[in-house]
């Protein structure tokens, strides 16, 4: 076998240490390249190796910093590599990802490469802040103790004026929803300028809280260049907001580090929208899994995160994949220990993230989502609220009624006999 830079990384008899960062890939080599040779290339390019033997390599570097490929499955093309933790700067997610998800994707020997999972060491995990509030913090903030949260995205995504947006938000809250969220592409448009939208929508929130006696949250989208995001977050704080929303992938991990620091100082929660994730996650032979992204966002510190609807709604995704993510970010459990290393899988006190199920949900799907995903979740409807035959307020009421029915273990059809808003929703979508 050809050795990458004369360094032998393959050692199937080795086991990861508690001080190793463990990474799992699915690697498909081009024709004529054995999988084990490709493993050597991946391990070398992502750490201390290069394509040829070099005079600047010394035995100390090789001994202390060389990663080990300890698992190769030629049937599934899955490989697992243990990297010494000294290879990575603590608390620097962009730097970590530049190594384990960087140049390796461009290597000519690779036909397909998917970054499936990773486990940091205790030292690295504790260098990240994680969520400021997490599941219980959001429950304390809202007073919602046991049931799932219910929310909506203002629709249409773009096109409404600031005043129209605030009106839709008010009707959603007044109808019984806990949360109103901007959509991922609503930033600051000529027809709906950010500063004006904030002023009017927070005024609507205050009115709905006074009328309903319930705490309401507005997840305002601050996505923009970094300095502008901080300016917008300051506006949210000044107007009495407790939450900001951020497109965590398109705006970047480095910016998320800074936003998380600002939010810590200003007691603001962070909602992570996963816009653009499909470009990385959808192809199971190439890219990065949503599990990796979810872990990354939790480490840096979002409080809520979109994870899909376990295949029940309109968006691509499987029940198995999204439940694994929910277990990771919400219940601090993992379905499969990829490293056989308890310390590397331990979250070491980081709070769990509140998962958000969103995408094509109407009141009719909510009991099923709850059955699959549990109660520690945000159930979010766009068209499933605003598409109600009697408008947004009645749609919000029907959405809340569907959750109440499931909490009381009553079928929707039975509950609808005494709840006309839900009955109308069933009539339309049933």
N, C-alpha and C positions, 0 to 999 in steps of 0.2 A: 504494500500500500504506500502511495506517495504521502510523505509527511509534510504538513504545512509549516514551512520555515524550519524544518528539522526538529520540531517540537512535537512530541507524542502526547496528544490530549486524551486519546481513547483509553479508558481504564474501566472496563465493565465490572471489575472486582471491587472498585472503590465505592465508598458510601459518603454522602454529604456530611460535612461537619456542621455544628451549630453556628459556625462563623462563615458559612457559605451562603451566597445568594443562589437560589436554584431556579432555573428557567426551563420551561417545556416548549418545544417547537414541534410542528409537523413539517418535515423537510422532504421535498421531492426533487431528486437530482435530475439533471438532463441525461439523455441517453448516453450510456458509456461511462458514467461516473458512479461508482459504488456509493451506497448510502453512508457507509462508515468513513469513506474518504471525504464526503461532503460534510459530515459531522466535524471532522478535523478543520476544514476550511471555516466553518461557522464559529467554532470555538476560538480559533486563532484570530480571525478578523474582528471578533467582538471583544478581544482582550489584548494579549501581548504579542501575537504572531503577525507575520507578514508573509508574502508569497515565496520568499527565499531565505536562506540562511544569512544572518547579518552579524557583523563584527561587534555591534553595540550590545548584543544580548550577553548577559553574564549569568553564571550559575545561580546566583542569589535571586535574581529576578525570576528565573525559570522555576526555582524551588518554591518560592513564597507566593507567586502571583499567577502561576499557571492554572487554568481551569481544568476540570476533568469531566469527560463525557462518561457518565456512569450507567446510562440506559439507552439502548437502541432497539426499537421494534421494527423489524424489516417488513412486517405485514401491514402495520398502520402508518409507517414512516415517522412515528413519534420518537423524539430523542429528548434526553434530559441532561442538562449541563450544570455542574456546580462551580460557581465562581467565588474565589476568595473575596470577602467583603471589602478588603482594602482597595480593590479595583474601582470602587465607586465612592464618590463624595457623599457624605451623609446629608440628608435633607435637600438634595438637589435632584428633583425628578427629571428635568430636561437632560441633565448629565447622565443619569442612569439609563434613560431611554436611548440616548445617543450611542450607548454601548450595546445594549442587548436588543435594540430594535433599530439600529442605524445602518451602517454600510452593508451589513450582511444581506439585506434585501436586494442589493444591486449586483451581487456576485453572479458571474456568467455561468457558473456550475449549477446554479439553482433554477429549476423549472417552477417550483412553487415553495413558498415558505410562509407558515402561519405561526405567529407568536401566540401560543395558547394559554399559558399560565405562568405565574412567577411567585416566588416566596422570598421576601426579604428577611434578613436576620433581625434579632431583637434590637441591636444597636441602630440599624437603619430605620426600623419601624418607629422607634421612640424619638427619632430626629424629626418626624413629621407631626404636625399638630392634630390632624384628623378633624372630624366635625366638631364645631363649637357647641352645638345643641344636640344633634342626634334625635333619635326617635322620642325618647322621654322628654327631652327639652322642648320639642315642638308640641308634644301633648300638654306640657305644663304651660307653654305660651298661649295655647288656644283654649285650654280647659276641656278638650275632647279626650276622654279618659280611656275608652275601650273600643269604640267603633272605628272603622276606617274613616279617614278624612275624605270629604267630597269636594271636588273643585272643577273649574272649567278654564278653558282658554278662550279669550275673547275672539269671536269670529265675525266677519271674515278676518283672516290673518292680518291683512293690510287693506286699507281703503277707507276705514272709518275716520272721522275727525276726532279730535281729542274729546269733544263734548259727547259725541256718539259713543265712543269707547267707554267713557265714564258712566253713561246711562246703562249700557249693557252690563258693566261691572256691578252697578247698584242693583239691577234686577236679579243678577245671579246671586249676590249675597242675600238680598231680601227674600229670595225664594228658598233659602236654606243651605246654600253652599258655604263651606269654610274658606275656600281659597279661590281667588281669581288670578290668572297668570297671563302675562303677555305671551304672544307666540314668538318663535325663535327669530323670525325675520322682521319683527316690529321693533325698530330702533328709534330714529328721529327723522321723520319724513316731513316734507313741506306741508302735507295735509294733516299731519298728526305729530306735532313737535314734542319732544320728550318733556321739556320743562312744563309746558301747559298741560300735557296729559297727566303728569304726576299731580299737579295742583288739583285738577278736577277729579281725578280718580280717587285720591285720598280723601277729598271732601265727600265723595260718594260712599267710601268705606266708613267714614265716621258716621254718616247718616244711617247707614244700614246697621251698624253696631248699636246705635241708640234705639232704633226701632225693634230690633230682634233680641237685644240683650245678650247676643253672642259675640265672641271675638272673631274678627275677620282678618284674613291675611291677603295682601296684594304682593305678588311676585313680579316686580318691575324689571324688565329686561334692560340691563345697563351695557350690553355688549357693544364695544367700540374699541378704538385704540386705548391703550392702558390709562393714560392721564385723563382722558375723557370719561372712562369708566369710573374712575375715582371721583371725578366731579359729579357724575350722575348719582353715585352711591351717597354722596354727601347730601344731595337734594332729597333722596329717599329718607335719609335719617332726619333731616330737618323737618320734614312733613309728618314725622311720626311713624314712619315705616319700620318694620322689623325684619324685612326680607329683601334680598335682591336676587335677580335671576341672571345667569351668565351662560353663554354658549361655550361650554368648557373646551371643546375640541377646536372650533374655528378660531377662538380668541387665544387659545394656547395655555399650556401647563405653566410656563414661566409667569404669565400674567395672573394665573390662578393663585400662585404662591403669594403674590403681592396683594391681590384682592382679599385672600384669606387673612392676611395680617391686618389689613384695614378693617375688615369686618370684626376681628377680635377686639380691636380697640374701640369699635363703635357698637358692639353688641348686635350685629346684624347676622341673620342666617343666610346661607347660600343655597340657592336651587341650581343644580347642574342640568342644563339641557344638552342632550347628546347629539345635536345637529351635526351632520356629516359623518356620523359613526359608520353608516352603512358602506361608505367608500372603503373602510378598513375591515369591517367585521363580516360582511355578507358572504364573501367568497371563502369557503372553508379550506381551500388549498393555498390561499395567499392573503396576507394581511395580518390583522391583530384582532383577537377575540374581544367581545364585549366584556367578558370576565376580567381581562387584563385592564381594560379602560376603567371598569367599575372599581377595581382595587386601587388603581392610580388616583381616581377622584376622591375615594375615601381617605387615602393616606394624606393627600394634600389638604382636604377638609371641606367637602360639600356636605350639606345637611340633608338634602333630598336630591334624588337622581332618577331620571327616566330609565326604566329597564324593559319596557314593553309590556305586553298583556298575555304572555304565555301562549301566543298563537290564537287568542280569542278575538282580538280586534283586527284592525285593518293592516297593521304593520307587520313586516317580515320578522320572524323569530319563532323559536320552538318553546314549548312548555318546559322541557328538560333544561335547555340552556338558560332560560330566564329564571327558573327556580334556583339553579346553582348560583346565579348572580345574587338573587334575593337572599339566599342563605349566607353568602359571603358578606354582603354589605349590611344586612338587617339583623341577622341572628348570630353573627360571629361564629358560624360553622362553615366547614368546607366539606364538600361531598367526597373528594379524593385528595389524599395527602400526596402531592406530587414529589415531595422531597424526602419522605420518610424522616422528617426533621421537625419535631414538635415546636422547637423554639422559632423556627423560620415561619411556621404557620400561625403562631400566636399573635394576636393583635395588640397585646400589651397595653390594655387600658383605653385604646382608641374607641370612641363612641360609635355605635352602629348608625348607618345612614338610613333614612326613611325612603323606601322605594316608591316610585310613582308609576302606576299603570295607566297608560294613555295611548290613544290611537284607535279610533273607530268604536268607542264604547257608547252604548245607549243604556238606559236603565235595565233593559232586558238581560244584558250580560253580567251585571254587577254581582248577583249571587254566585255565578259560576267563577268569576275572578276571585271572589272572597274565599270560595271553597278551595281553590287551587293555591292562592297566595296568602291567605290569612288576613288578619285585621290590621296589622302594622303596615299600612299601605295608604297611599293617596289614590283614590279612584277619580280619574279626570276625564271629563267629557267635553267635546267641542260641539260638533254637530248633534251629539246625543243630548245636549241641553238646549242649544239655540234652534234646533230643528223641530222642537215640540210644536204640535199643531196650534197651541195657544200662546206661543212665544217663549221668550227666555225665562221669565219669572216662573211660569208654570213648569217649564222644562227643568229648572233647578229644583223645584219642589218634587217633581217626579223622580229625579235622580236621588234625592235624599230619601224619599219614600222607599225606593228599591233597596237601599242599604238598611233602612229600619226594618223592612220586612225580613231580610236575611238575618239580621240580628235577633229577631223574634222567632226565627225558624218558621216563618209563614210563607207559603208560595206566593209569587207575584200575582197570580190570577186571583187568589183568595184575598190578598191585601188590596187589590184594585177594586174590589166590590165596595169598599168604604173610602177609597182614596181616588177621586176622579182624575187627578193629574196623572197618576200612574196608569189609570185605565186608558186615558187618551194616548199615552206613550205606547202601550201595548197594542192599541188599535192601529197605530201608525207603523210600528216596527215589528209587530208580532207576526 
